[in-house]
Amino acid sequence: MKAIWTGSIGFGLVNIPVKMYSAVEESSLGLDMLDKKDHANIKYKRVNEHTGKEVAWENIVKGYLVNEKYVVVDKEDFEKASPEKTKHIEITQFVKETEIDSTYFEAPYYLEPEKTGVRAYVLLREALQKSGKAGVGLFVMHNREHLCIIKALDDVIVVNRIRFAQEIRSPKELNLPATKSKPAELKMAISLVDQLTEKFDVSKYKDDYTEKLMKIINAKAKGKATPFKPMKVVHSKTKDLMEQLKASLGPSKKKAS
């Protein structure tokens, strides 16, 4: 794995030099865009809007429009904005992870200690494990500040980037029902929930869509046709919720997997 961020993490006066690695990888297929006529690959060019000429990466800078004029922002400017957060994650408080709504979770990263930070890394990892708590901190990556939680997962410390509250849209604009369920229906629905409840095991869930799509691609490459039966949205024959719930609770129904 290649480190995507190098810096340090600290709590109190304890400072741990670390490297950060992405904890996830895409499982989707890397599909290319082609010209429908001859299947030629579609290429994008970085073009100067005034000259129409292509611009090399080394000649591209970033800018912000102020009073109809661009102000160029370079790497040093980003670091000046918050030099400590570009290279350091300071744990400002500890919380129970269950206090953070899953809506805020965004992306996980692994932290690996530098040689000089091994003992302090182990100390933080064990403190998180023993206390059952997660740390909260801020850091800058890709020219943007991120809020994060820091937790121990087996032998590794994980930084999970979470969204700021201002990034979550309010649902007030949605047309949401204000009615209440009938007591008998609610009781039956809870019974169905209980019937389908089991301990969560993420390893049971696979990205089989990508696997099936790959099989179709391989079949097409060999000139073979794949049978296709389009799915139709079938509405229940009865609008009676109790009847639907009773049918769902039938002995033939299996737990989701």
N, C-alpha and C positions, 0 to 999 in steps of 0.2 A: 504493500500500500504506500501511496505517496502522501506525505504530510501536506495539509492545505492551510495550516496556520501554525506558527511557532511563537511561543511566548511563555507566560507563567500564569499560575493560579495561586491565589493566596487566601488564607483565613487568619484573622488576627495578625500576628507578626510572622507567621509561617508562610514561606514563599517556595513554590514548587515549579521549576522550569519544566515545561511540557511541550509535546508536539500533538497537534490535533489531526485526526483522520475522519473522513466520512464513514459513518456506521452503516450506510445503506448503499445499494446499487440498483439500478433500474432493471426490471425483469421484462420490460416491453421490448419488442423488436425494433431495431433501427431501420425504419423504412425510408428510402430515398424518394424524392420527388422527380418525376420524369415527364418529358413531353409526350402527350398522348399519341402524337403522330408517329414518332420513330423511337420512343423510349430513351431518348437522349437525356442525360442527367441535367437537372436544372441547377445552375450555379448563380450565386449572388455576388455582386460586386459592391464595394464601398466607393460610391461615386460623388465627386464634388458637384453640388447642385448648380454652381455657376459655370464651371468649365466642362462638365460632363465627363471628366477624366477620372479614372480609378485612382484611389488614394491608398498608399501602402500603410500597413498597421503602425509602423514606426513614426508616421507623420500624422497620426490621429490623436487629438487631445480631447479632453472633456471640458464642457463649458455650461454656464448657467445664464439665461437671458435676463438682463436687468436694463429696464428703460430702452428696450429695442436694441440692446447691444450685448454681445456675449462677453462674459468674464471667464477667462480660462482658469480652470482649477487643476492643479497638478498634485502629484503624490505627497509632496511636502505640505501642501495646504490641508489635505485630509488628515495628516498626522498632527498638524498644529491644532486642529479642532478638538482633539482629545488624545494627546500622545500616550497617556497611560493606558487607555482602553484599547489601543491598537496592538499592544503587546502584553496586556495583563488582564486577567479576570479576577476581580476582587469579590469574594463571597461576602455580601453585606448582611445577610440574615439566613436563618435556617427555618424550614417549614415542613409540615407534613405534606407529602406529595398529593395526597387525596384532597387537599385544600384547593388545588389548582384544577380548574375545569379543563377537560380534554379538548375543548374548542381552541384553547390557546396553544396547544402543542404543534410544533412545526417540523423540526428536523433534528435527528440525533447525531452526535459525534463521539468518537472514542478519544480519550486522552492517554498518552503514553509518556512516562517520565523520562527526562534526560538522566544520565548517570548520576549527576550530583543531586538529583531530587528523589531518588528511589525511596529512602527512608521516610521522607515527608509525604510522599505519594501514598505509601502503605498506611501511614498514620491517618491521613484524611479518609482513605478508603474504609479502614476499619471503624473509624469514628462514625461515618455515615451508616455503615452496616449495623453497628451496635445501637445507635440512636434511632434508626429507622427514619431519619430525616433527610431532606434534600436541601442543598444550598441554593441561594438565589444570587445572581450576579449579572454584570453587563460587560460586553466586549464589542470591539469593532472588527468586522471582517468584510472584505469586498466594499470598502468605503461606506459601510452602513453600520449603525449601532444596533446590537441585538440584546434582548433580554433572554436570560437562560436559567435553567435549573441544573444543578450538579448532583448526581446521585451515583451510588455504587451498584454495579450489576455484576455479580460474581467477582471476578478478579480485576475488572476494569472500571475506571471512573468514566461515567458518561455525561457529556454536556448535551442537554436537550434544549435547543433553541425554541423559545415560545414567543408568541405574538404579544405586542403591547395592547392594552385595552382599547386604545384609539383605533386599532386596526380591525376590530371586530364590528361589523355592521349591526345596527339595531334592527330587531325584527318587527318594530312598530308599524312599518309600512305594509306588512303582510296582512292579508285578509284571513285571520285565524278564527276558528270557531270558539264561541264563548259558552256553548252548551255543556251540560254535564252528562255523564254516562248513567244509564239505569243501574241501580245497585245489583240486580241479578246478573246483568251482562258483565259488569265489572268483576264480580265474584268469579264468573266463568272464565273471563280473560286472565285473571290472576292464576287460576288453576292451570290454564294452558301455559302460562309463563313458567310456573313451577314444574310442569311436565317436561318442558324443554330446557330446564336449567341444569347445567353441569359445569364442572371445573374447566376454566378456559385453558386450552392448549393450542398456542399459535402454530405449532408444527403440523397440526392437522389440516391447516388451510394452505392450499397451493394456488399459484397463478396458472390455472389450467386453460384459461382463455388464450394466452400466448402459446402454450403447447399445442392446442388445437389449431390455432392459426398457422403455426409452423408446419403441421401435418398437411394442411390445405395447400400451402406454398410448395412443399415438396411434391405433392401429388400433381399440381399444375406444371411443375418443372418437368415431370415425366409424361405430361400430356394426358393425365388421368382426370376425370371429372369426379367431384366430391358430391355425394347426395346432399340435398338441401331441402329442409322443410321449414319454411318461415313460421315464426312463432306468432300466434294470434292472442290478443288480450281477451281472455274469456271471463265475462262477468258471472258472478254466482247466479244460479237460477232463482235463488230466493234472496230477498232483501232483508230477511229476518236475521238480525245479528245472532240471536240465540241459537238458531238453526245452524248457522255457520260455525259458531263456537263449539256446539255439540259434535258436529262432524269433524272438527279439528282435533277434538279430544278423543276421537275414536281409537280403539286398540291397534289399528293398522298404521297409525301415524308414528313416524320415527323421529328421533331427535335430530336437530340440524347438525350438519357436519361439513 
